[in-house]
Amino acid sequence: MEKESGRLDGRTDKNKYYLMNAKIYAQRFSTDCFSDYFNDLAKKSPVGLNDYLEYAAEKATVEELKAQNSYFINSLYCDKEEKEC
C-alpha cells in the first residue's frame, strides 16, 4: 500500500497495512443497554410503524404538509401578522 506523509510533495512510501480482525472484532457487545426493555414495549404495543398514515401520492398535499406542523411549512403558509396558525 502506498501512502503520502502529508508533505504534499507527491512522494509516497510503500508500506504493508495489516488488518487485525481478531483484535478489532473481539469481545464486542451491544451498547444499547435498554434494547430489551424497548423491544418488549414494542411487542406489547397495539400500533406500530405500519399503522402510520401514508401520503396518498409521492408528494404531500398542502393539507398534509400543514398537518406536520413544521416551523418551515408554518412560516410559508401562516400570515406574518398572526401569532398562531
URJO-V21310 format. One record per residue. N is the residue number from 0. RES is the residue in one small letter. SS is DSSP state (@ for helix, = for strand, . for the rest). PHI is phi in whole degrees, 0 to 359 (999 if undefined). Layout:
# URJO-V21310
n=N res=RES ss=SS phi=PHI
n=N res=RES ss=SS phi=PHI
This chain:
# URJO-V21310
n=0 res=m ss=. phi=999
n=1 res=e ss== phi=256
n=2 res=k ss== phi=218
n=3 res=e ss== phi=260
n=4 res=s ss=. phi=281
n=5 res=g ss=. phi=100
n=6 res=r ss=. phi=283
n=7 res=l ss=. phi=61
n=8 res=d ss=. phi=257
n=9 res=g ss=. phi=85
n=10 res=r ss=. phi=281
n=11 res=t ss== phi=243
n=12 res=d ss== phi=249
n=13 res=k ss== phi=268
n=14 res=n ss=. phi=222
n=15 res=k ss=. phi=268
n=16 res=y ss=. phi=239
n=17 res=y ss=. phi=256
n=18 res=l ss=. phi=268
n=19 res=m ss=. phi=256
n=20 res=n ss=@ phi=302
n=21 res=a ss=@ phi=298
n=22 res=k ss=@ phi=285
n=23 res=i ss=@ phi=291
n=24 res=y ss=@ phi=260
n=25 res=a ss=. phi=285
n=26 res=q ss=. phi=53
n=27 res=r ss=. phi=276
n=28 res=f ss=. phi=212
n=29 res=s ss=. phi=289
n=30 res=t ss=. phi=263
n=31 res=d ss=. phi=269
n=32 res=c ss=. phi=293
n=33 res=f ss=. phi=259
n=34 res=s ss=@ phi=298
n=35 res=d ss=@ phi=296
n=36 res=y ss=@ phi=298
n=37 res=f ss=@ phi=289
n=38 res=n ss=@ phi=295
n=39 res=d ss=@ phi=294
n=40 res=l ss=@ phi=297
n=41 res=a ss=@ phi=295
n=42 res=k ss=@ phi=294
n=43 res=k ss=@ phi=276
n=44 res=s ss=. phi=289
n=45 res=p ss=. phi=284
n=46 res=v ss=. phi=233
n=47 res=g ss=. phi=214
n=48 res=l ss=@ phi=299
n=49 res=n ss=@ phi=290
n=50 res=d ss=@ phi=268
n=51 res=y ss=. phi=291
n=52 res=l ss=. phi=292
n=53 res=e ss=. phi=245
n=54 res=y ss=. phi=293
n=55 res=a ss=. phi=289
n=56 res=a ss=. phi=229
n=57 res=e ss=. phi=289
n=58 res=k ss=. phi=245
n=59 res=a ss=. phi=283
n=60 res=t ss=. phi=282
n=61 res=v ss=@ phi=300
n=62 res=e ss=@ phi=297
n=63 res=e ss=@ phi=293
n=64 res=l ss=@ phi=296
n=65 res=k ss=@ phi=295
n=66 res=a ss=@ phi=293
n=67 res=q ss=. phi=288
n=68 res=n ss=. phi=56
n=69 res=s ss=. phi=271
n=70 res=y ss=@ phi=301
n=71 res=f ss=@ phi=297
n=72 res=i ss=@ phi=294
n=73 res=n ss=@ phi=300
n=74 res=s ss=@ phi=290
n=75 res=l ss=@ phi=284
n=76 res=y ss=@ phi=258
n=77 res=c ss=. phi=272
n=78 res=d ss=. phi=290
n=79 res=k ss=. phi=297
n=80 res=e ss=. phi=280
n=81 res=e ss=. phi=283
n=82 res=k ss=. phi=273
n=83 res=e ss=. phi=230
n=84 res=c ss=. phi=270
